[in-house]
Amino acid sequence: MTRRGIQYTSSPLLASRTPVWRSKFVVGAIALGFTGLVARAAYIQVYANDFFQRQGEVRFARTIDLPADRGRILDRNGLILGSSVPAPSIWAIPEDVELEKGQLAQLAKLLDMPAADIAKKLQDEDKSFVWIKRQVNADIAKKIAELNIKGIYQRKEYKRQYPEGEAAAHIVGFTNVEDNGQEGVELMFNKELLGRPGMRHVIKDRLGRAVEDVGEMVPPVPGRDLQLSIDSKVQFFAYQKLRDAVVTNKAKAGSVVVLDAITGEVLALANYPSYVPDKRHNLTGEQLRNRALTDTFEPGSVMKPFTVGLALESGRAKPTTVIDTAPGSVTITGATIRDSHPHGALTVEQVIQVSSNVGTTKLAMQMPASEMWQTFSQAGFGQKPQIEFPGAVSGRLRPYKSWRPIEQATISYGYGMSASLFQMVRSYTVFSHDGQIIPATLLKTSQPAVGVPVFSEQTAAKVRHMLKMAAGPGGTAPKAQTIGYSVGGKSGTAYKQIGKGYGSDGNRKYRSWFVGMAPIEQPRIIVGVMLDEPSAGKYYGGEVAAPVFSETVQQTLRMLGVQPDMAVQPHIVADAVEESF
């Protein structure tokens, strides 16, 4: 077999001569491409290195916030009023979620959510992050983790718990889901309680899992614990008695304040209706309002001790000075002021005891309006209380230059001005603290308060004696008496303004007050009680507010370890004298 030779030159394609420019073009294109790659590499590695580093970090590097444990809120004895507990939040990457049969229903049951709501959150696959539910209980979070659903994750968070519930709600307040204070002490001291969150820089994979730490971790700094002046036992008892009084008297609402007469510490502050701070479903404005601090009204007869105190301080009257209140009325520039009953001749002491509008008016009209305004201003009226609490209001006390004679007369017994219950309670430190008004505080302190003089020590003692008479037999509030402790105070029953007036007989609404102190010779506490619109047949402050004062005083003094200053005897309550409006 003969092997045939291959003649390459016989092929027209191979025999043709390649143009020189084509080979040069190919070599040039290769060189140009290589140069472009070198330039691009240089651009990425040198000139735009920072940009591409940032882009890489955006895609894979993450900064994880490490939440700080919010500080605790404690009462004066160290009992917890507010604290944080772990509450994981459930989140998902919708595009990664893979639900096996029945898992959606299980997840919905654990989260107490409609399955349709969860499905709606997960239906948008373009989302790389979505909250399913914030702050669930730790045991629920554990059960969800056991379902092992791909694409469902958890984040460590905290939520607040409030052991005292509705009793201390208006003091403690609450936080939102981001752990920021919204009301009460939680809001006022948010910065101190919040602490400082930490940071952890990590590299994450596409499933959001941290696979490598980058740099040093910055640990979180826990918030500072806050110790209040509140005594949780006094708070709970005062709230209970207030709630019972509001219900019994079919009142619209009520408030109570207990103040330490020596240090100015707020031992209790409660309102009804209230709410549970960590269960705020269907919360209304009526429940949320801290009426003791935010609501102002005409105080009525509770103001009479200040008018009488000024008359004593200025030397215009003595406790035994006789004032003729017959025939039970007095006319000032055409307007008539009346007592509930004619009393005839009364001493100044008796003017307070029986709460005579006519007697108070006749004393007031002997004094310049400027002196009355100055005294009332020094006692804190018309000024915002300097208290560590949001929403405290100033009330209203118009400048004396605008007072007409009839306005000076009505202001002397608490009409034509306004104040909050908290202002009234603090103002009575003038009589409990030897004529000085002292600052009030919600924070625990062991030092006696430094006051600002309003009256002399002698005048304060004389007014205290009158307050004792007003709360005793023949006074307007004998129901304020308590077993084992001497008390003194003043009731007030004020018409509520309806439109531009106070309504007519049968259509009037009332606010009933009582503010007093005990033991009367050396006061340890001041207690103020207010009921708004009592409608069960009784509305005088001595009838509806004084009993709450009595029970709160007795229980509080026992808790504080104050020794009784009176022999314990059967508690016989005389009929109250009806006070004048």
ABEGO torsion letter per residue (X at the ends): XBBBBBBAAABAAAABBBBAAAAAAAAAAAAAAAAAAAAAAAAAAAAAAAAAAAAAAAAABBBBBBBBBBBBBBBAAGBBABBBBBBBBBBBBAAABBBBBGAAAAAAAAAGBBAAAAAAAAABAABABBBABBGBBAAAAAAAAAAGBBGBBBBBBBBBBBAAEAAAAAAAEBBBAAGBBABEAAAAAAAAAAEBBBBBBBBBBAAGBBABBBEBBBBBBBBBBBBBABBAAAAAAAAAAAAAAAAAAGBABBBBBBBBAAAGBBABBBBOBBBBAABABGBBAAAABBAAAABBBBAEAAAAAAAAAAAAAAGABBAABBBBAOAGBBBBGGBBBBBABBAEBBBAAAAAAAGBAAAAAAAAAABBAAAAAAAAAAAGBGBBBBBBBBGBBAEBBBBAAABBAAAAAAAAAGBGBBBBAAAAAAAAAAAAAGGBBBBBBABBBABBBBBBBABBAAAAAAAAAAAAAAABBGBABAAABBBGBBBBEBBBBBBBBBEABAEBBGABBBBBBBBBBOBAABBABBBBBBBBGBAAGBABAAAAAAAAAAAAAAAAAAAAGBBBABBBBBBBBBBBBBBBX
